[in-house]
Amino acid sequence: MNELRDNSEVGELIQFIVIKIDDEQYGINIKYIDNIVRMQQITRVPKVDDYIKGVINIRGEIVPVMSVRMKMGLEEDQFTNKSRIIILKTETGDLVGIIVDQVNQVLTLDVNSIEKMRYDDKKGTTGAQFVGGVGHYEGGLVSILDLEAVVSEKEVKEKASNAS
């Protein structure tokens, strides 16, 4: 009887790629990830915000690349052999790359183990407005990135059109 009760409490399972930015771990819903590539030459685009690093060519498509660190108000990226560019596919099908310090693992979380976050805009906690929730798992906690806050659709389209 306990087994049936345990199974009935399990919600939808969601897979996340766990990344590292600075000293923090963040989860990105795997449904938004198109590709993960090693660091490569990024072509700078003039007259864009500092956090837009430029563009890269992925399978013949020009993809804008942004620094999540700089968007969060952290220090400039320090590229290592663990640095990666994660290519995200937005709701409208556009591609955008984000630079992360490291890709750690794939984590499967029950939707019931993710707590939604709400923020008071006046507090201005660095990076906090980019976290949509916190996931609990056996190894601890992981902050779930709110990709809409990190990469707004309007912003991606503008940067991509500037790059073309």
N, C-alpha and C positions, 0 to 999 in steps of 0.2 A: 504494500500500500504506500509506503514512503517513497518508493521508486516512482510510482505514478505521480505523486504529488510533486516531486522534484522535477520531473519532465514537464509537467504542466506549467511550472513557473519559469521555464526557459523561454525567453523572447527571441526575437529575430537576431541572428548572428551577423555581425558586420566585421569585415577584415580591414585592418589598418596597417599601413607601412609606418614603422616607428623610425623617426629621424631625429638627429641631434642638431640643435642650433644653440650655439654657445654652450652652456652647461646643462641645458634643459632638453628633455625628450618630448617630442610631439608626435601625435598620430595623424595621418592623412588617410581618409577613407579611400580604399583601393579602387573604388569605382571611378574616381576622378583621375587616376594615374594612367597615362598613355604609354610612358616610357621612362626609364631611368638611365641616364648616360653619364659617362665620366666627364670631368671638366675638359673643356676644349676652348679654342680661341673664340672669344665673343667679340663681334664687330660692334664697336661703339656707335651710338646714334646721337647726333648733336641735338641740343635743345630739349632734353627730356630730364625728368627728375633724377637725382643722384642714385636712387635705389633701382632705377632701370639701367641695367648694366650694358644692354645692347641687344643684338639679335644673333641667332645661330641658324644654321640650315639643318633641318631634320627631314630626311626623305624628300628633299626637294621643296620643303615648305619653310618659309622664313618664320621663326618663332621668337617673340620677344622674351628676354630673360631678365628676371628681377632678383635682387638681393632681399631675402626675407629679413635677414639681420638688420639691414639698414632701414627697411620699412618699419621694423619694430623699435627703431631708435637705438640699436646696439652698435658696436664698433664695426668698422669695415671688415669684409670677409678676408680670412687668411686661408688661402687655398693649400690643401695638402693632398696626398694620394687617396684620402678617404672622401674628399669633397665630391659632390655629385650635383648634376642638374636633373631635377625631376620635371618631366614634361606633363603638365596637367591639361585635361580636356574640360573646358568650361561647359556650362549647361547649354550654350548655344553652339558648341562644337569647335570653338576657337581653341588654339593651343597656346599655352604660356609656360615658360620654364621658370622654376624657382631654384636658387642655389641653396644647398644645405651642406652643413659640415660633414654629415655622415648619415648613411642609411644603415639602421641596425637590424631590424627583423620585421617579420609579418606577425601581427597580433590579432587574434580573433576575440572579439568582445561580444557579450550578450548586450542587447540594447538596454536591458534593465540595469546593467552595471555602469551605465554612463549617466553622469549627473550634468544637467544643463547649467550653464553659467549665465549670470546677469550682472551687469556692471553699472555703476554710477559714473556717468561720463565726466563728472567734475574731478574725480580722483586722479585720472590720468596715469594709471599704473602702466609702466613700460611693457608693451607686448600683450597686456592682458586683454585688450579689445579684440585680439586675433584668436582668442581661445573660446570655442563654443561650448566646451564641456570637459569633464574629467572622467576618464575611464579607470575603473578599478579592475585589477587582475592580480593573479597570485604573486607576481613579482613587485607589485606596488601600484603606483598611479602613473597615468600618462595623460598629458594635456592634449585634447583633440583640437586641431587647428580648424578655425572657421574660414574656409577658403574663400567665401564670398567677401569677408572682411579683408583678407590678405590680397586677393586679386579681384577687384570689382570688375564686372563685365564691361562697363563703360571705359574704364581705364585701359583694359587689355585691348579693346578695339581701337582706341585712340593711339596707343603706343604701336600697335601692329601696323596701323595705316601710316603712321609717321615713318616707320621703318621701311615700308615698301617703296 
